[in-house]
Amino acid sequence: MDPCADAGQPPAAIIVGVLVRVEPGCEGPLQARLERLPGACTVWEQGPGQLGLVLAAATADQAAELIQQQVASCPGVLACWPVFQCDESQLPEFLDV
């Protein structure tokens, strides 16, 4: 089960949770922009300047590339780093399926 399933995209093999620090006041527009990335969905807004992001990718290298080249470079993103990673065999534990 892919928490960020996108019609037309192959199933993800790797799921990465990312903490994104953003400029306070930019959370709403930045959340919408990040959700347009392939395989991405925001999962919470912790408070001013913090967003949780889930990325689904075919490989860990693709997830790292997405974080480094597309998430980190978004205007308004101050920093981002992965906080967990799992493969599709581990998803039921996280999703309590």
Biopython code that builds the backbone (N, CA, C, O; Angstrom):
import numpy as np
from Bio.PDB.StructureBuilder import StructureBuilder

atoms = [
    (1, "MET", "N", (0.852, -1.183, 0.000)),
    (1, "MET", "CA", (0.000, 0.000, 0.000)),
    (1, "MET", "C", (0.889, 1.235, 0.000)),
    (1, "MET", "O", (1.829, 1.334, 0.789)),
    (2, "ASP", "N", (0.594, 2.155, -0.868)),
    (2, "ASP", "CA", (1.401, 3.358, -1.021)),
    (2, "ASP", "C", (0.625, 4.552, -0.477)),
    (2, "ASP", "O", (-0.410, 4.906, -1.042)),
    (3, "PRO", "N", (1.091, 5.192, 0.611)),
    (3, "PRO", "CA", (0.335, 6.301, 1.188)),
    (3, "PRO", "C", (0.256, 7.525, 0.295)),
    (3, "PRO", "O", (-0.567, 8.408, 0.537)),
    (4, "CYS", "N", (1.076, 7.597, -0.714)),
    (4, "CYS", "CA", (1.054, 8.733, -1.634)),
    (4, "CYS", "C", (0.733, 8.270, -3.044)),
    (4, "CYS", "O", (1.227, 8.845, -4.015)),
    (5, "ALA", "N", (-0.084, 7.241, -3.166)),
    (5, "ALA", "CA", (-0.375, 6.663, -4.475)),
    (5, "ALA", "C", (-0.825, 7.740, -5.449)),
    (5, "ALA", "O", (-1.652, 8.592, -5.123)),
    (6, "ASP", "N", (-0.270, 7.683, -6.633)),
    (6, "ASP", "CA", (-0.564, 8.653, -7.675)),
    (6, "ASP", "C", (-0.960, 7.870, -8.913)),
    (6, "ASP", "O", (-0.201, 7.021, -9.381)),
    (7, "ALA", "N", (-2.123, 8.141, -9.439)),
    (7, "ALA", "CA", (-2.583, 7.429, -10.623)),
    (7, "ALA", "C", (-1.552, 7.546, -11.738)),
    (7, "ALA", "O", (-1.046, 8.632, -12.022)),
    (8, "GLY", "N", (-1.251, 6.428, -12.358)),
    (8, "GLY", "CA", (-0.309, 6.429, -13.459)),
    (8, "GLY", "C", (1.137, 6.243, -13.038)),
    (8, "GLY", "O", (2.001, 6.071, -13.898)),
    (9, "GLN", "N", (1.433, 6.272, -11.740)),
    (9, "GLN", "CA", (2.789, 6.080, -11.246)),
    (9, "GLN", "C", (2.959, 4.619, -10.836)),
    (9, "GLN", "O", (2.026, 4.026, -10.294)),
    (10, "PRO", "N", (4.137, 4.023, -11.082)),
    (10, "PRO", "CA", (4.365, 2.660, -10.609)),
    (10, "PRO", "C", (4.391, 2.639, -9.081)),
    (10, "PRO", "O", (4.700, 3.654, -8.456)),
    (11, "PRO", "N", (4.069, 1.495, -8.473)),
    (11, "PRO", "CA", (4.087, 1.427, -7.008)),
    (11, "PRO", "C", (5.471, 1.737, -6.457)),
    (11, "PRO", "O", (6.487, 1.399, -7.063)),
    (12, "ALA", "N", (5.492, 2.372, -5.324)),
    (12, "ALA", "CA", (6.763, 2.741, -4.699)),
    (12, "ALA", "C", (7.346, 1.540, -3.967)),
    (12, "ALA", "O", (6.616, 0.718, -3.413)),
    (13, "ALA", "N", (8.654, 1.454, -3.974)),
    (13, "ALA", "CA", (9.345, 0.423, -3.212)),
    (13, "ALA", "C", (9.903, 1.009, -1.922)),
    (13, "ALA", "O", (10.124, 0.277, -0.958)),
    (14, "ILE", "N", (10.132, 2.315, -1.892)),
    (14, "ILE", "CA", (10.719, 3.000, -0.744)),
    (14, "ILE", "C", (9.794, 4.148, -0.327)),
    (14, "ILE", "O", (9.310, 4.913, -1.161)),
    (15, "ILE", "N", (9.567, 4.245, 0.966)),
    (15, "ILE", "CA", (8.809, 5.357, 1.529)),
    (15, "ILE", "C", (9.746, 6.093, 2.487)),
    (15, "ILE", "O", (10.379, 5.475, 3.343)),
    (16, "VAL", "N", (9.831, 7.412, 2.337)),
    (16, "VAL", "CA", (10.720, 8.216, 3.178)),
    (16, "VAL", "C", (9.903, 9.325, 3.839)),
    (16, "VAL", "O", (9.166, 10.048, 3.169)),
    (17, "GLY", "N", (10.038, 9.449, 5.142)),
    (17, "GLY", "CA", (9.443, 10.556, 5.877)),
    (17, "GLY", "C", (10.477, 11.659, 5.994)),
    (17, "GLY", "O", (11.630, 11.413, 6.345)),
    (18, "VAL", "N", (10.052, 12.881, 5.695)),
    (18, "VAL", "CA", (10.978, 14.011, 5.662)),
    (18, "VAL", "C", (10.422, 15.139, 6.530)),
    (18, "VAL", "O", (9.251, 15.501, 6.423)),
    (19, "LEU", "N", (11.276, 15.683, 7.386)),
    (19, "LEU", "CA", (10.929, 16.885, 8.135)),
    (19, "LEU", "C", (11.425, 18.071, 7.326)),
    (19, "LEU", "O", (12.599, 18.136, 6.961)),
    (20, "VAL", "N", (10.536, 19.001, 7.051)),
    (20, "VAL", "CA", (10.874, 20.171, 6.239)),
    (20, "VAL", "C", (10.704, 21.418, 7.108)),
    (20, "VAL", "O", (9.618, 21.689, 7.621)),
    (21, "ARG", "N", (11.781, 22.160, 7.261)),
    (21, "ARG", "CA", (11.736, 23.447, 7.969)),
    (21, "ARG", "C", (11.547, 24.519, 6.913)),
    (21, "ARG", "O", (12.286, 24.578, 5.931)),
    (22, "VAL", "N", (10.550, 25.367, 7.125)),
    (22, "VAL", "CA", (10.221, 26.394, 6.144)),
    (22, "VAL", "C", (10.160, 27.753, 6.821)),
    (22, "VAL", "O", (10.050, 27.859, 8.043)),
    (23, "GLU", "N", (10.233, 28.778, 6.004)),
    (23, "GLU", "CA", (10.080, 30.131, 6.532)),
    (23, "GLU", "C", (8.681, 30.261, 7.121)),
    (23, "GLU", "O", (7.704, 29.941, 6.444)),
    (24, "PRO", "N", (8.559, 30.725, 8.370)),
    (24, "PRO", "CA", (7.230, 30.905, 8.960)),
    (24, "PRO", "C", (6.350, 31.779, 8.062)),
    (24, "PRO", "O", (6.788, 32.801, 7.534)),
    (25, "GLY", "N", (5.117, 31.350, 7.908)),
    (25, "GLY", "CA", (4.179, 32.057, 7.047)),
    (25, "GLY", "C", (4.110, 31.486, 5.644)),
    (25, "GLY", "O", (3.196, 31.820, 4.890)),
    (26, "CYS", "N", (5.051, 30.636, 5.277)),
    (26, "CYS", "CA", (5.080, 30.025, 3.938)),
    (26, "CYS", "C", (4.482, 28.627, 3.930)),
    (26, "CYS", "O", (4.446, 27.987, 2.880)),
    (27, "GLU", "N", (4.010, 28.133, 5.079)),
    (27, "GLU", "CA", (3.574, 26.744, 5.177)),
    (27, "GLU", "C", (2.495, 26.373, 4.156)),
    (27, "GLU", "O", (2.615, 25.360, 3.468)),
    (28, "GLY", "N", (1.453, 27.182, 4.057)),
    (28, "GLY", "CA", (0.339, 26.855, 3.153)),
    (28, "GLY", "C", (0.751, 26.759, 1.697)),
    (28, "GLY", "O", (0.546, 25.715, 1.077)),
    (29, "PRO", "N", (1.329, 27.819, 1.124)),
    (29, "PRO", "CA", (1.740, 27.749, -0.281)),
    (29, "PRO", "C", (2.800, 26.678, -0.526)),
    (29, "PRO", "O", (2.779, 26.010, -1.560)),
    (30, "LEU", "N", (3.711, 26.514, 0.401)),
    (30, "LEU", "CA", (4.760, 25.521, 0.225)),
    (30, "LEU", "C", (4.196, 24.108, 0.313)),
    (30, "LEU", "O", (4.639, 23.218, -0.412)),
    (31, "GLN", "N", (3.234, 23.899, 1.185)),
    (31, "GLN", "CA", (2.593, 22.590, 1.294)),
    (31, "GLN", "C", (1.947, 22.218, -0.041)),
    (31, "GLN", "O", (2.105, 21.092, -0.513)),
    (32, "ALA", "N", (1.236, 23.140, -0.638)),
    (32, "ALA", "CA", (0.597, 22.877, -1.929)),
    (32, "ALA", "C", (1.640, 22.583, -3.011)),
    (32, "ALA", "O", (1.442, 21.694, -3.839)),
    (33, "ARG", "N", (2.736, 23.321, -3.003)),
    (33, "ARG", "CA", (3.786, 23.104, -4.006)),
    (33, "ARG", "C", (4.451, 21.740, -3.833)),
    (33, "ARG", "O", (4.688, 21.037, -4.815)),
    (34, "LEU", "N", (4.753, 21.364, -2.599)),
    (34, "LEU", "CA", (5.398, 20.074, -2.348)),
    (34, "LEU", "C", (4.495, 18.907, -2.718)),
    (34, "LEU", "O", (4.976, 17.880, -3.198)),
    (35, "GLU", "N", (3.196, 19.052, -2.502)),
    (35, "GLU", "CA", (2.271, 17.972, -2.842)),
    (35, "GLU", "C", (2.152, 17.749, -4.344)),
    (35, "GLU", "O", (1.657, 16.705, -4.770)),
    (36, "ARG", "N", (2.594, 18.699, -5.150)),
    (36, "ARG", "CA", (2.579, 18.515, -6.609)),
    (36, "ARG", "C", (3.771, 17.702, -7.107)),
    (36, "ARG", "O", (3.794, 17.289, -8.266)),
    (37, "LEU", "N", (4.766, 17.466, -6.240)),
    (37, "LEU", "CA", (5.908, 16.637, -6.632)),
    (37, "LEU", "C", (5.438, 15.194, -6.790)),
    (37, "LEU", "O", (4.570, 14.747, -6.039)),
    (38, "PRO", "N", (5.995, 14.458, -7.751)),
    (38, "PRO", "CA", (5.568, 13.069, -7.946)),
    (38, "PRO", "C", (5.866, 12.215, -6.710)),
    (38, "PRO", "O", (6.982, 12.222, -6.191)),
    (39, "GLY", "N", (4.857, 11.486, -6.253)),
    (39, "GLY", "CA", (5.031, 10.594, -5.116)),
    (39, "GLY", "C", (5.114, 11.282, -3.771)),
    (39, "GLY", "O", (5.571, 10.671, -2.805)),
    (40, "ALA", "N", (4.689, 12.534, -3.672)),
    (40, "ALA", "CA", (4.811, 13.282, -2.418)),
    (40, "ALA", "C", (3.444, 13.623, -1.839)),
    (40, "ALA", "O", (2.492, 13.889, -2.572)),
    (41, "CYS", "N", (3.367, 13.610, -0.523)),
    (41, "CYS", "CA", (2.185, 14.132, 0.162)),
    (41, "CYS", "C", (2.626, 14.656, 1.519)),
    (41, "CYS", "O", (3.487, 14.066, 2.172)),
    (42, "THR", "N", (2.034, 15.763, 1.938)),
    (42, "THR", "CA", (2.337, 16.285, 3.261)),
    (42, "THR", "C", (1.435, 15.563, 4.247)),
    (42, "THR", "O", (0.295, 15.221, 3.932)),
    (43, "VAL", "N", (1.960, 15.336, 5.450)),
    (43, "VAL", "CA", (1.190, 14.570, 6.419)),
    (43, "VAL", "C", (0.816, 15.367, 7.659)),
    (43, "VAL", "O", (-0.077, 14.958, 8.401)),
    (44, "TRP", "N", (1.472, 16.488, 7.900)),
    (44, "TRP", "CA", (1.108, 17.343, 9.021)),
    (44, "TRP", "C", (1.823, 18.673, 8.919)),
    (44, "TRP", "O", (2.851, 18.821, 8.259)),
    (45, "GLU", "N", (1.235, 19.615, 9.596)),
    (45, "GLU", "CA", (1.889, 20.908, 9.811)),
    (45, "GLU", "C", (2.043, 21.020, 11.313)),
    (45, "GLU", "O", (1.075, 21.303, 12.019)),
    (46, "GLN", "N", (3.245, 20.802, 11.806)),
    (46, "GLN", "CA", (3.510, 20.736, 13.242)),
    (46, "GLN", "C", (3.331, 22.097, 13.911)),
    (46, "GLN", "O", (2.925, 22.173, 15.071)),
    (47, "GLY", "N", (3.618, 23.119, 13.216)),
    (47, "GLY", "CA", (3.532, 24.455, 13.776)),
    (47, "GLY", "C", (4.244, 25.400, 12.837)),
    (47, "GLY", "O", (4.645, 24.994, 11.746)),
    (48, "PRO", "N", (4.411, 26.642, 13.227)),
    (48, "PRO", "CA", (5.089, 27.583, 12.350)),
    (48, "PRO", "C", (6.464, 27.061, 11.933)),
    (48, "PRO", "O", (7.307, 26.746, 12.773)),
    (49, "GLY", "N", (6.665, 26.978, 10.650)),
    (49, "GLY", "CA", (7.966, 26.605, 10.126)),
    (49, "GLY", "C", (8.245, 25.124, 9.998)),
    (49, "GLY", "O", (9.383, 24.749, 9.716)),
    (50, "GLN", "N", (7.246, 24.252, 10.193)),
    (50, "GLN", "CA", (7.495, 22.816, 10.117)),
    (50, "GLN", "C", (6.418, 22.106, 9.313)),
    (50, "GLN", "O", (5.222, 22.308, 9.526)),
    (51, "LEU", "N", (6.871, 21.268, 8.381)),
    (51, "LEU", "CA", (5.975, 20.409, 7.622)),
    (51, "LEU", "C", (6.519, 18.991, 7.641)),
    (51, "LEU", "O", (7.733, 18.788, 7.621)),
    (52, "GLY", "N", (5.625, 18.011, 7.680)),
    (52, "GLY", "CA", (5.999, 16.614, 7.504)),
    (52, "GLY", "C", (5.665, 16.220, 6.076)),
    (52, "GLY", "O", (4.597, 16.562, 5.568)),
    (53, "LEU", "N", (6.558, 15.514, 5.437)),
    (53, "LEU", "CA", (6.389, 15.131, 4.038)),
    (53, "LEU", "C", (6.672, 13.644, 3.906)),
    (53, "LEU", "O", (7.634, 13.143, 4.488)),
    (54, "VAL", "N", (5.846, 12.933, 3.149)),
    (54, "VAL", "CA", (6.094, 11.537, 2.826)),
    (54, "VAL", "C", (6.392, 11.457, 1.345)),
    (54, "VAL", "O", (5.641, 11.973, 0.518)),
    (55, "LEU", "N", (7.505, 10.800, 1.015)),
    (55, "LEU", "CA", (7.900, 10.624, -0.381)),
    (55, "LEU", "C", (7.875, 9.141, -0.716)),
    (55, "LEU", "O", (8.382, 8.317, 0.045)),
    (56, "ALA", "N", (7.298, 8.810, -1.832)),
    (56, "ALA", "CA", (7.285, 7.448, -2.342)),
    (56, "ALA", "C", (8.151, 7.423, -3.596)),
    (56, "ALA", "O", (7.965, 8.233, -4.504)),
    (57, "ALA", "N", (9.090, 6.499, -3.639)),
    (57, "ALA", "CA", (10.002, 6.410, -4.777)),
    (57, "ALA", "C", (10.311, 4.946, -5.079)),
    (57, "ALA", "O", (10.092, 4.069, -4.244)),
    (58, "ALA", "N", (10.813, 4.700, -6.262)),
    (58, "ALA", "CA", (11.159, 3.338, -6.657)),
    (58, "ALA", "C", (12.419, 2.851, -5.960)),
    (58, "ALA", "O", (12.549, 1.662, -5.671)),
    (59, "THR", "N", (13.357, 3.768, -5.685)),
    (59, "THR", "CA", (14.616, 3.392, -5.035)),
    (59, "THR", "C", (15.009, 4.454, -4.019)),
    (59, "THR", "O", (14.502, 5.576, -4.049)),
    (60, "ALA", "N", (15.921, 4.088, -3.118)),
    (60, "ALA", "CA", (16.426, 5.054, -2.148)),
    (60, "ALA", "C", (17.180, 6.178, -2.852)),
    (60, "ALA", "O", (17.111, 7.329, -2.422)),
    (61, "ASP", "N", (17.892, 5.861, -3.921)),
    (61, "ASP", "CA", (18.603, 6.893, -4.670)),
    (61, "ASP", "C", (17.642, 7.902, -5.288)),
    (61, "ASP", "O", (17.919, 9.102, -5.286)),
    (62, "GLN", "N", (16.517, 7.430, -5.814)),
    (62, "GLN", "CA", (15.525, 8.350, -6.376)),
    (62, "GLN", "C", (14.926, 9.233, -5.288)),
    (62, "GLN", "O", (14.686, 10.418, -5.516)),
    (63, "ALA", "N", (14.685, 8.671, -4.116)),
    (63, "ALA", "CA", (14.151, 9.466, -3.007)),
    (63, "ALA", "C", (15.155, 10.537, -2.589)),
    (63, "ALA", "O", (14.781, 11.688, -2.364)),
    (64, "ALA", "N", (16.431, 10.158, -2.487)),
    (64, "ALA", "CA", (17.475, 11.120, -2.109)),
    (64, "ALA", "C", (17.579, 12.232, -3.146)),
    (64, "ALA", "O", (17.731, 13.403, -2.795)),
    (65, "GLU", "N", (17.499, 11.868, -4.409)),
    (65, "GLU", "CA", (17.564, 12.866, -5.482)),
    (65, "GLU", "C", (16.380, 13.830, -5.389)),
    (65, "GLU", "O", (16.548, 15.039, -5.554)),
    (66, "LEU", "N", (15.204, 13.306, -5.129)),
    (66, "LEU", "CA", (14.016, 14.146, -5.000)),
    (66, "LEU", "C", (14.175, 15.126, -3.831)),
    (66, "LEU", "O", (13.845, 16.306, -3.957)),
    (67, "ILE", "N", (14.680, 14.637, -2.701)),
    (67, "ILE", "CA", (14.887, 15.505, -1.534)),
    (67, "ILE", "C", (15.909, 16.586, -1.846)),
    (67, "ILE", "O", (15.677, 17.762, -1.566)),
    (68, "GLN", "N", (17.037, 16.197, -2.424)),
    (68, "GLN", "CA", (18.129, 17.137, -2.663)),
    (68, "GLN", "C", (17.823, 18.127, -3.784)),
    (68, "GLN", "O", (18.146, 19.309, -3.667)),
    (69, "GLN", "N", (17.208, 17.662, -4.859)),
    (69, "GLN", "CA", (17.052, 18.517, -6.037)),
    (69, "GLN", "C", (15.720, 19.250, -6.107)),
    (69, "GLN", "O", (15.637, 20.317, -6.716)),
    (70, "GLN", "N", (14.675, 18.694, -5.494)),
    (70, "GLN", "CA", (13.374, 19.340, -5.643)),
    (70, "GLN", "C", (12.811, 19.890, -4.342)),
    (70, "GLN", "O", (12.246, 20.984, -4.331)),
    (71, "VAL", "N", (12.953, 19.160, -3.253)),
    (71, "VAL", "CA", (12.411, 19.656, -1.985)),
    (71, "VAL", "C", (13.316, 20.752, -1.420)),
    (71, "VAL", "O", (12.849, 21.850, -1.118)),
    (72, "ALA", "N", (14.600, 20.456, -1.280)),
    (72, "ALA", "CA", (15.534, 21.409, -0.662)),
    (72, "ALA", "C", (15.655, 22.709, -1.446)),
    (72, "ALA", "O", (15.969, 23.753, -0.874)),
    (73, "SER", "N", (15.408, 22.653, -2.744)),
    (73, "SER", "CA", (15.571, 23.849, -3.575)),
    (73, "SER", "C", (14.299, 24.687, -3.711)),
    (73, "SER", "O", (14.325, 25.734, -4.358)),
    (74, "CYS", "N", (13.191, 24.251, -3.119)),
    (74, "CYS", "CA", (11.951, 25.032, -3.190)),
    (74, "CYS", "C", (12.137, 26.351, -2.445)),
    (74, "CYS", "O", (12.653, 26.360, -1.327)),
    (75, "PRO", "N", (11.726, 27.459, -3.047)),
    (75, "PRO", "CA", (11.790, 28.730, -2.331)),
    (75, "PRO", "C", (10.969, 28.646, -1.044)),
    (75, "PRO", "O", (9.824, 28.196, -1.067)),
    (76, "GLY", "N", (11.538, 29.067, 0.053)),
    (76, "GLY", "CA", (10.862, 29.014, 1.337)),
    (76, "GLY", "C", (11.300, 27.842, 2.204)),
    (76, "GLY", "O", (11.044, 27.838, 3.408)),
    (77, "VAL", "N", (11.963, 26.837, 1.604)),
    (77, "VAL", "CA", (12.483, 25.714, 2.382)),
    (77, "VAL", "C", (13.835, 26.124, 2.960)),
    (77, "VAL", "O", (14.750, 26.495, 2.225)),
    (78, "LEU", "N", (13.948, 26.052, 4.281)),
    (78, "LEU", "CA", (15.198, 26.394, 4.950)),
    (78, "LEU", "C", (16.102, 25.175, 5.067)),
    (78, "LEU", "O", (17.317, 25.287, 4.906)),
    (79, "ALA", "N", (15.522, 24.015, 5.345)),
    (79, "ALA", "CA", (16.278, 22.767, 5.480)),
    (79, "ALA", "C", (15.297, 21.608, 5.400)),
    (79, "ALA", "O", (14.104, 21.770, 5.657)),
    (80, "CYS", "N", (15.808, 20.448, 5.043)),
    (80, "CYS", "CA", (14.990, 19.244, 5.060)),
    (80, "CYS", "C", (15.892, 18.045, 5.266)),
    (80, "CYS", "O", (17.032, 18.021, 4.800)),
    (81, "TRP", "N", (15.375, 17.056, 5.963)),
    (81, "TRP", "CA", (16.164, 15.852, 6.197)),
    (81, "TRP", "C", (15.214, 14.684, 6.427)),
    (81, "TRP", "O", (14.133, 14.847, 6.994)),
    (82, "PRO", "N", (15.636, 13.501, 5.977)),
    (82, "PRO", "CA", (14.818, 12.312, 6.196)),
    (82, "PRO", "C", (14.814, 11.922, 7.672)),
    (82, "PRO", "O", (15.841, 12.001, 8.346)),
    (83, "VAL", "N", (13.657, 11.504, 8.162)),
    (83, "VAL", "CA", (13.553, 11.074, 9.555)),
    (83, "VAL", "C", (13.226, 9.589, 9.669)),
    (83, "VAL", "O", (13.403, 9.000, 10.736)),
    (84, "PHE", "N", (12.753, 8.978, 8.590)),
    (84, "PHE", "CA", (12.627, 7.524, 8.537)),
    (84, "PHE", "C", (12.553, 7.086, 7.092)),
    (84, "PHE", "O", (12.218, 7.863, 6.198)),
    (85, "GLN", "N", (12.876, 5.811, 6.885)),
    (85, "GLN", "CA", (12.783, 5.197, 5.563)),
    (85, "GLN", "C", (12.361, 3.751, 5.753)),
    (85, "GLN", "O", (12.836, 3.080, 6.670)),
    (86, "CYS", "N", (11.493, 3.276, 4.917)),
    (86, "CYS", "CA", (11.120, 1.868, 4.955)),
    (86, "CYS", "C", (10.845, 1.401, 3.533)),
    (86, "CYS", "O", (10.623, 2.209, 2.631)),
    (87, "ASP", "N", (10.863, 0.085, 3.347)),
    (87, "ASP", "CA", (10.498, -0.445, 2.042)),
    (87, "ASP", "C", (9.064, -0.958, 2.112)),
    (87, "ASP", "O", (8.452, -0.982, 3.180)),
    (88, "GLU", "N", (8.541, -1.364, 0.969)),
    (88, "GLU", "CA", (7.127, -1.736, 0.910)),
    (88, "GLU", "C", (6.790, -2.913, 1.822)),
    (88, "GLU", "O", (5.643, -3.034, 2.253)),
    (89, "SER", "N", (7.749, -3.779, 2.128)),
    (89, "SER", "CA", (7.463, -4.906, 3.016)),
    (89, "SER", "C", (7.241, -4.450, 4.457)),
    (89, "SER", "O", (6.643, -5.184, 5.243)),
    (90, "GLN", "N", (7.703, -3.266, 4.816)),
    (90, "GLN", "CA", (7.555, -2.752, 6.167)),
    (90, "GLN", "C", (6.328, -1.858, 6.340)),
    (90, "GLN", "O", (5.974, -1.513, 7.468)),
    (91, "LEU", "N", (5.689, -1.485, 5.265)),
    (91, "LEU", "CA", (4.575, -0.535, 5.353)),
    (91, "LEU", "C", (3.434, -0.969, 6.262)),
    (91, "LEU", "O", (2.927, -0.129, 7.005)),
    (92, "PRO", "N", (3.001, -2.219, 6.250)),
    (92, "PRO", "CA", (1.893, -2.552, 7.139)),
    (92, "PRO", "C", (2.175, -2.238, 8.604)),
    (92, "PRO", "O", (1.248, -1.884, 9.333)),
    (93, "GLU", "N", (3.422, -2.356, 9.063)),
    (93, "GLU", "CA", (3.749, -2.005, 10.446)),
    (93, "GLU", "C", (3.455, -0.533, 10.714)),
    (93, "GLU", "O", (2.900, -0.192, 11.758)),
    (94, "PHE", "N", (3.822, 0.336, 9.781)),
    (94, "PHE", "CA", (3.624, 1.773, 9.971)),
    (94, "PHE", "C", (2.168, 2.172, 9.810)),
    (94, "PHE", "O", (1.686, 3.072, 10.498)),
    (95, "LEU", "N", (1.472, 1.510, 8.908)),
    (95, "LEU", "CA", (0.109, 1.904, 8.599)),
    (95, "LEU", "C", (-0.933, 1.125, 9.392)),
    (95, "LEU", "O", (-2.125, 1.409, 9.283)),
    (96, "ASP", "N", (-0.499, 0.138, 10.194)),
    (96, "ASP", "CA", (-1.400, -0.661, 11.010)),
    (96, "ASP", "C", (-2.496, -1.267, 10.149)),
    (96, "ASP", "O", (-3.680, -1.172, 10.472)),
    (97, "VAL", "N", (-2.086, -1.897, 9.041)),
    (97, "VAL", "CA", (-3.043, -2.507, 8.103)),
    (97, "VAL", "C", (-3.349, -3.918, 8.520)),
    (97, "VAL", "O", (-4.133, -4.600, 7.861)),
]
sb = StructureBuilder()
sb.init_structure("model")
sb.init_model(0)
sb.init_chain("A")
sb.init_seg("    ")
for serial, (resi, resn, name, xyz) in enumerate(atoms, 1):
    if name == "N":
        sb.init_residue(resn, " ", resi, " ")
    sb.init_atom(name, np.array(xyz, "f"), 0.0, 1.0, " ", f" {name:<3s}", serial, name[0])
structure = sb.get_structure()
